[in-house]
Amino acid sequence: VRHWKPYRDGQTSPMVSAPYGPYTFVPLQHISHWLVRAILTTEDNSFFKHDGFNRLAFRQSVERDLAEGDYVRGASTISMQLIKNLYLTRKKVMARKIQEALLVWLTESVVQVPKGRMLEIYLNIIEFAPGVFGIHDAAVHYFGKRPDELTLAECAWLVTIVPGPKFYHKHFMRGEMSDYMFERIKRYMAIMHKRERVSAEELAQASLQMPQ
């Protein structure tokens, strides 16, 4: 019998019993800590330290865009990605970038939304596959389990597909992960180890078996 914990007071059945039913918002404490560590490693390593902007990456991005005469490199923090997903279009124009910067400043420095709350919302709204938004449906869609049951390797897989969920969904559609993708996942986990978010023993164990 699978043991499970309720997401909220009074809940009497597992959320995964209806994986494609009403949208389910998952509190941060019910999301695997591996996913939090993995998303910080791949998307925004200094998220809990900056004020919404990675100035070094932003400067490098602007310099390259000016040199190329086009929008070719992003420098989005999780804060910026959250604002873009909640309030703005995906059109890559300067006006949108100015709006994005203003809203990030208001969120981080004026309203001072807690970082944990921002990360919680981010993980509940990002796209993981065509029509699959948020970590609850992603965990059910790919692995048939709750977000707090996800393993290190499964979380590493999920963060690898964030930049291109429609493209990487092909692995799911053919029913298995390629050896190349598994090697990519192991490289991500190795970076997590280098940044002291995974121990050597945990890395070695997670590298033994490809996620199913």
C-alpha positions in Angstrom: 0.0 0.0 0.0 1.4 3.4 -1.0 1.7 5.8 2.0 1.0 9.4 1.3 0.8 12.7 3.1 -2.1 15.2 2.5 -1.3 18.5 0.9 -3.8 20.4 3.0 -5.9 19.9 6.1 -8.9 17.7 5.6 -7.7 16.0 2.5 -8.8 12.3 2.5 -7.4 10.9 -0.8 -4.1 11.2 -2.7 -3.9 13.9 -5.3 -2.4 11.4 -7.8 -5.8 9.6 -7.9 -6.9 12.2 -10.5 -3.7 13.3 -12.3 -5.4 15.2 -15.1 -8.2 16.7 -13.0 -8.4 20.2 -11.6 -5.1 22.1 -11.2 -3.3 21.3 -8.0 -1.0 23.8 -6.3 1.7 22.0 -4.2 3.2 23.8 -1.2 7.0 24.0 -1.2 7.3 21.6 1.7 5.6 18.9 -0.3 8.0 19.2 -3.2 11.1 17.0 -3.3 14.1 18.9 -1.9 16.1 17.4 -4.8 13.9 19.5 -7.2 14.6 22.7 -5.3 18.4 22.0 -5.3 18.4 21.0 -9.0 16.4 24.0 -10.2 18.7 26.4 -8.3 21.7 24.7 -9.8 20.5 24.9 -13.4 18.4 28.0 -13.5 19.6 30.5 -10.8 22.5 29.5 -8.6 22.4 32.7 -6.5 18.6 33.0 -6.3 18.6 33.3 -2.5 21.4 35.9 -2.5 20.5 38.4 -5.3 17.7 41.0 -5.4 16.1 39.6 -8.5 18.9 40.4 -11.0 22.2 38.7 -11.8 24.0 41.8 -12.9 27.1 40.0 -14.3 25.0 37.8 -16.5 22.8 40.7 -17.5 25.7 42.8 -18.6 27.2 40.0 -20.6 23.8 39.4 -22.2 23.4 43.1 -23.2 26.9 43.2 -24.6 26.3 40.2 -26.7 22.9 41.4 -27.9 24.4 44.7 -29.0 27.2 43.0 -30.7 24.9 40.7 -32.6 22.3 43.3 -33.3 19.5 41.0 -32.0 18.2 39.3 -28.9 20.4 36.2 -28.8 21.3 35.6 -25.1 19.1 35.7 -22.0 20.1 36.4 -18.4 16.9 35.5 -16.6 16.9 34.8 -12.9 14.1 32.7 -11.4 12.5 36.0 -10.3 12.5 37.3 -13.9 11.2 34.0 -15.3 8.4 34.0 -12.7 7.3 37.6 -13.6 7.5 36.8 -17.3 5.3 33.7 -16.9 2.8 35.4 -14.6 2.3 38.8 -16.3 4.1 39.3 -19.6 4.1 38.0 -23.2 7.0 35.9 -24.6 7.8 38.4 -27.3 11.5 39.3 -27.0 11.4 43.1 -27.3 13.1 45.8 -25.3 9.7 47.2 -24.0 8.9 43.8 -22.4 12.4 43.6 -20.8 11.9 47.0 -19.2 8.5 45.9 -17.9 10.0 42.7 -16.6 12.8 44.6 -14.8 10.3 47.0 -13.2 8.0 44.2 -12.0 10.9 42.2 -10.6 12.1 45.3 -8.7 8.7 45.9 -7.3 8.3 42.2 -6.3 11.8 41.8 -4.7 12.5 45.3 -3.3 9.2 47.0 -2.7 6.7 44.3 -1.8 9.5 42.0 -0.7 7.8 38.8 -1.6 9.7 36.0 0.3 12.1 34.0 -1.8 10.6 30.7 -0.7 7.1 31.9 -1.8 8.5 33.0 -5.2 10.2 29.6 -5.8 7.0 27.8 -4.7 4.9 29.7 -7.3 7.5 29.2 -10.0 7.6 25.4 -9.5 3.8 25.4 -9.7 3.4 27.2 -13.0 6.3 26.4 -15.3 5.7 24.1 -18.3 7.1 20.6 -18.2 5.3 19.2 -21.3 2.7 20.2 -23.8 -0.3 21.1 -21.6 1.5 20.0 -18.4 2.1 22.9 -16.1 3.3 22.8 -12.5 5.2 20.2 -10.6 2.2 18.1 -9.5 1.1 17.3 -13.0 4.7 16.9 -14.1 5.4 14.3 -11.4 2.3 12.4 -12.2 2.7 12.7 -16.0 6.3 11.4 -16.2 6.7 9.2 -13.1 3.2 8.5 -11.7 4.1 9.8 -8.3 3.7 12.7 -5.9 6.1 15.6 -6.1 7.6 14.8 -2.7 8.4 11.2 -3.9 10.7 12.3 -6.7 14.2 11.0 -6.6 17.4 12.9 -7.3 17.7 11.5 -10.9 14.0 12.2 -11.6 14.4 15.8 -10.5 17.5 16.2 -12.6 15.5 15.0 -15.6 12.7 17.5 -14.9 15.0 20.5 -14.7 16.8 19.5 -17.9 13.6 19.8 -19.9 12.5 23.2 -18.5 14.3 25.2 -21.3 12.5 23.1 -24.0 9.6 21.0 -22.6 8.0 20.4 -25.9 11.2 19.3 -27.5 12.3 17.0 -24.7 8.8 15.5 -24.3 9.8 13.2 -27.2 11.6 10.9 -24.7 8.3 10.3 -22.9 6.4 9.8 -26.2 8.8 7.0 -27.3 8.6 5.4 -23.9 12.1 5.6 -22.7 15.0 7.9 -22.0 18.0 7.8 -24.3 21.5 7.0 -23.1 22.6 10.5 -24.2 19.9 12.1 -22.0 20.9 10.0 -19.0 24.5 11.1 -19.5 23.2 14.7 -19.6 21.3 14.1 -16.3 24.5 12.7 -14.7 26.4 15.8 -15.7 23.7 18.0 -14.1 24.0 15.9 -10.9 27.7 16.2 -11.0 27.4 20.0 -11.0 25.0 19.7 -8.0 27.7 17.7 -6.3 30.3 20.3 -7.1 28.1 23.0 -5.6 27.6 20.9 -2.5 23.9 20.1 -3.1 24.5 16.4 -3.5 27.0 14.2 -1.6 29.4 11.9 -3.4 27.4 8.8 -2.1 24.1 10.2 -3.3 25.6 11.1 -6.7 27.0 7.6 -7.1 23.8 5.9 -6.2 21.7 8.1 -8.5 24.0 7.5 -11.4 23.5 3.7 -11.2 20.0 3.5 -12.7 18.2 5.5 -15.4 14.9 7.0 -14.4 11.9 5.0 -15.7 
